[in-house]
Amino acid sequence: MNSVFHIIVRRLSTQQNHYKLVVIGAGCGGLACASKLAKKLPKDSIAIIDKNDTHIYQPGWTLVGAGLKTAEELEKPQSQFIPQNTTWIQSYANKIEPEKNLVQLDDGRKISYEYLIVAAGIEMNFDKIKGAVDALDNDPQHVISIYTRKYVRNVFNTLNNFRGGQAIFTFPMMPIKCPGAPQKIMYLAEDLFRRNNVRDKITVMYNTSLPVIFGVKKYAAALMEIVKERNIQLNTRLNLVEVRAKSKEAIFENLDQPGTMKTFKYDVLHIGVPMQPFEFLAKSPLADANGFVDVVKETLQHKKFPNVFGIGDCTNIPTSKTAAAIAGSNSILVRNLSNLMFGTNHPVHKYDGYTSCPLVTGYNKCILAEFDFDGNPLETLPINQAKERRLSYILKKDVMPTMYWKMLITGNWNGPAVFRKLFRLGGAK
């Protein structure tokens, strides 16, 4: 109660407009970095800009869609995680002027900084698919998505009540956060159909914009075996562009033949939502040609503005947009920024691109994919993680959420590299 009171007082009473460090975004990356740096900097020298009252563990939305968690279990008050000795500015950023070291808020106020961390995340845009919003809002018995707080609540009921027909799961054009999620919910749905004794009445189809089922060869090979064993129809290079709810038709563009469309009838359609950078970032001098914060991938420092760093989904770091990537990179950012802040001559720390994608393939099975920038497996456990295992499932369902809440966003988790070193020292291959 006291910590919440102090945060409210700081929020209401602080009129300061200049900070040593400004962090845009109180999601996973912003909090992980701010929590670390709050232990190094004087009181109230850090401002965190984020309007949201609720913090959501988004990696758990797949589990909600499968009935393994409730949406409420994944949500906690944001005030619980704003680090002590920082100022929470409960607004949105709507403009960045890095030449002047300024961030403009949605209320018109300008905040100046000496150093900036951009951790703004990525924006979902269902409007890129014609008819998608109307179908999701008005026909949740047939059109669903795990990708938002609003729509994820409909997914399990729809899948659990489904008794026959064609179920199509889609993967959009990149970029997308958690690229494994659209097929995770497909595998869980397929397992659910078996448990409900209706699998023989259902065609399960995965239509992806990508040329492969997964970008890392080792895990792609394992997933292809699962697809074959479970009689899942895989169609590549198809991008969903329109949903016709009245006729239950999904229209896909053939990306190998631009402008050529293919129509599929559906009885259940799960939409992997298109995503894009937030407009205020895309229009800022910090952005690359695609609208993402343009950082050096190994150091997370901006290529043009050395007092600016970026982390997570809003950056152009060429790795999957996952909480695991933040776990692997947040300490790199903090150490490099600290070197700059305090004028130390410590070595430059480099991020290897580590990320993880726990590919849940059933109600008690999971492939734990871990890899680096180049798609090389970077596995933590001394076992073949491409194999479906109950251990990996338990890690995904029960262990990782606790680590997120207790360790990652509180600044106490730097990824599993230390465990890989321990296993290697112990003789594991």
N, C-alpha and C positions, 0 to 999 in steps of 0.2 A: 504493500500500500504506500509506504513512504517513497519508494523509487518512482512509482507512478505519479505521486504528488509532485516530486521534484521535477519530473519531466514536464508536467503541466505548467509549473511555475516558470521553468526555463522557456517553454514555448510562448507563454503569454507575456513575460516580462522583458525578454531580450529584445533590445532595439538595435543591437549591433549590426552594422552593414559590412564589416570587413573581418575576414578570418584568415588565419594561417593556412588552413586547408578547407576546401569545400568539396563535399561528396554529393554528386547528383545520383540519387537512387538509394533507397533503403531496402533493396532486395538482397539476394544472396551475396553478390559481389560487393555491393556498397557496405553492407554491415560487416562482412568478414574483414574488409580492409580498415574500416573506421574503428572497429573494435580493437584491432591490433594497435593502430596509431594513437588511439585515445590513451593508451598506457604510456606513451612516449612524449606526448605534447601537453602543455599547460592546460588548465581548465578553460573551457569555452573557447578554445582556439580552433575547434573543428565544428563546421556546420554541415548537417545532413539535410538535403532538400528532397522531400517526398511527401505527397499529399495523403497517401493511403493510411487509414486507421488499422487495417488488417494485414497481417503478414500470412502468406499462403505457401505451404509446401507443395509446389506445383508438380514435382516428380511423382507425387502420390495420386494424381488424378487418374492414372491408368487403373490403380487399385480401386478407386471409387467406382469407376466404370464397370469393374468386375464384381462389385458388391463386397469387396474385401476390406474396405474402409468407408467411412462416411465423410462427406465433404467437411463437416464440422470438425472432425478429428485433425484436419490438415490446416486449420485456421487458428491463429492466436493474435491477441492485440499487439499491434506494432510497438506500442509503448514499452512492452516487456523487453524489447531487444535494442532499443536506442541506447548506445553505450553511455555510461556515466561520464560526466564532464564534457559532454558534447551538447550542441544546440540543435534541436529538431525544428527545422523551418517547414511547416506543414503547408507547402505550396507545390505547384509544378514549375519546373524550369521551362521557359518557352523561347529563350534565346541565349546563345553563348557568344561573347566577344573576346576571344582569347588574346587578341592584340592589346586589349585594355585590361585583361584579367577580370572580366565581369561576367556574371550570370544574371539574366533578367528573369524575374518570377512572373507568374500569371497575374499577379495583382499590380504589376508595373514596377515594383521595387527592384533595385539592382543591388546585388551582393558582390563585393570584390574579394579577391583571393590572392594568395601568394602561390598556392599549389592547388591543382584541381584533379579529382578522380571522377571520371565519367563511368557510371555503372547503371545506365538508364534502362537497360533491357531492350526488348524488341516489341513491336506492336503487331497484334493480330488483326487481320483484315478480311473478314468473311465476304465483304462487299466485292472482292475481286472475283468471286464466283456468282454469276447471275442467278438470282432466285434462292441462294443459300440461306440468307437470313430469314426470309419468309418461311421457308420449309422448316428450319430449326425452331422458329417461334410457334408455328401453327400446326406442324405435323410431327411432334416428337415421338410418335409411335413408329415412325418410319425413318426419320432423318435425325441423326445424333452427332455429337462430337464431345470428346473428353477435354477439349482444349480451352475451355473457359469455366470459370466459377459458376456461371449461369447455366450452361448447357450440360455440364458433366453430371448434374443431378438427375438427368433423364435417362442416362445411358443404360444403367443396369436393368431397370424395369423393362425397357424396350427389348434388350437382349434376352432377358430371362423369360419374357412372355412370347418370344418369337417361336413359331411352330412350323414354319415351312416357307420356302421360296429362295430368293437370291439375296445374299448379304454381301455388299460391296464395301471394301475399306480402301480409302484413298490416301495417297501421299502427294503433297503439292510440290510446286517448283520451290527450289531452295531460295532463300534461307528458311530454316525452321528450327525452333527449339526442340530439343530431345528428338532427334530424327528417328529413334527406334520406337517412339510411342505409337504411331499409327499401326505398326504391325504387332506390337505387344497386345493392344486391345483386340486385335484380330485373333491372335492365338488364344487369348483368354476366352473370347466369345466362342471360338470353335470348341474349346474344352467344355464350356458351359452347355453348348448344344448337345454334346455327347452325354453329359451328366443328366440332361433333361430328356434323353432318349429320342431326340428329334434330328440328330445329325444327318441321318440318311434322307431326310426330307429337305435339306438345306444345301445350296451351293454357296461355298465361301470363296470370295474372289478378292485379290489384292491388286489394285491398279495404281502403279507408282510412276511418277515422272522420271525417275532415275533409270539408268540402263541396267542396274543390278539391284539385288534385294538389300544389300548392305555394302558399305564402302570398304570394309576391311576383309580381305580375301579369306582369312582363316575362319572368321565367324560367318561370312556369307556362305561358305561351303556347308557349314553345319546347319544353317537356316534353310538352305535349299533341300537338304535331306528331310527336314521337318515338313516343309511344304509338300514334298512328294509323298511322304508317309501318310500325311493327313488329307491328301487329295484337295489341296488348296490351289485354286487357279491363279497363277501369277501372270500379270500383263505389265510389261515395262514400257517406258516412254509415253505414258498416257497421263495427261494433266486435266483434272476436272475444271471445266469452265462454266457449266450451267447445271442447275437442278430444276427440273420441271415437276413440281410436287403433284399437280393434278393427274398427270399421266404416269407418275413414278418413273421418270426417265432421267438418267444422268448422262450429260454430254461431255465427252473428253476430246481434247485435241491430241492428235498424233504428233508428237514432237519431232519425229523423224520425217514427217511430211507436213510441215507447217501449213496451217489453214485447213487441213483435213480433219474432219470430226467423226467420232464414232459414238453411237448411242447404245447405252445399256439399260435394260429394265432392272429395277431394284424393288425389293420388298423391305430391306433395311439398308440404309446408306450411312456409313460413318465418314465424316468429313475431316481430313487433315487440313487445317486452316492455313492459307497463305499468310506470310508475315513480311514485315518491312521495318526499316528504321523509323524512329519517330521523326516527324517533320522538322522539329526544331534542331535536331542533330544533323539531319540530311542537308539542311540549308546552312549549316555552320561551317566556318573555315576548318573545323576539325575533321570534316568528313572526307572520305575518298569518293571516287566516282560513283560508287553504289550507295552512298549515304551512311556508311559505317565509320566509326571513329578509327582514324588511320594511325595505328600503332606499330611499333617494331614487335614482331610476334614473340621474340625471345625475351624481351625486357619489359614489354607493355607500356613503354614510354612513347609519347606521340612523336611522329616523325618530323614535325615542324616546330612544335611548341614544347620545349623540354620540361617545362613545369606542369605539363598535363600528362596524365596517365589514364588508361582505359582498361576495363575488365568486363568479361562476360559477354552477353548476347549482343550488346550494342557495338562491339568492336569487329574489326575485319581479321581477327586472328583465325587462321585456317584450321580450326578444329571444331568438333561438334559443340553445339550450344547447349551445355548441360551444367548442372550444379557441380558435377565432378570436375569439369574443366576449371571452374572457379576454385575448387579445393586444391587443384594442382598448381594454380597460378597466383593465388592471393598473396602468399608469402614472398613470391618473387617480386611482385609489384611493391609490396611494403618495404622490402629490403632495399630495392633500387631507389625508391622515393626517399627513404630515410637517408641513404647515402647523399642524395642531392640536397635534402633539407639541412642536414647537419654538416655538410662539407667534408665528409669522411672519404678516405681513399681505399675503402674496402672494394674487393673485386665486384665486377658487374655480375649479377645473378641472372641465369638464363632458364627460361621455361622450355621444357622439352615437348610440349603439346599434349601432355598426359590428359586423357579424359576416359570416362567410363560410361558404358551403356548397359545396364542390367536388363537383358532381353528376356522378360518373363514370357515363357512359352506355354504355361499352363498353371493350374491352381496349386501346384507344388513343385514346379520346375522353372529353371532360369539358366540362361547362358550369360556369364559375366564377362562382357567384352570390355577390354581395357587396351588402349593403344596410344601411339604418339602422333606427331605431326605427319609422319610419312606413312601412317597406316600399319606400322609394325606393332604387333602385340606387346603390351607392356604390363604383363600380368603380375598380380600381387601374390596370389596363392601358389604354392608349389605343386599344382595340379593342372591338368588341361582344362582351362576355363571355357573352352568351346563346347564342352560336353554339358548337356542339361543336368542340373544337380539341384537337389533339395536344399543343400547348404547355401547356394547362391540365391535361391528363392527366399530363404529366411533372412539373409543379409539385406536383400531388397525390401522385403515387406516389414521387417521388424527392427533391424539394426540401423540401416541408413537413415530413416526418419529421426531416430533418437540422436544420431551423430550430427545431423543437420541442425536440430534445435539446440542441442547442448554444446556442440563443439564448433561447427563450421561458422555459423553467423555470429557466434560470440568471439570469434578470432582465435580459437584454440585448435584448429585442424588445418594441416598443410598437405593433406592428401596422403596416400598410402606408401609414398616412396620409402619411408623409414622401414616399413614392414618388408618391402622387396629386398632391401639391404640386409635385413636380419635373416631372411630366408636364404639369401645367397651365401651369407657367412656360415649358415648352418649346413651348407652343402646341397641345398635344393637346386635343381636345374630349371 
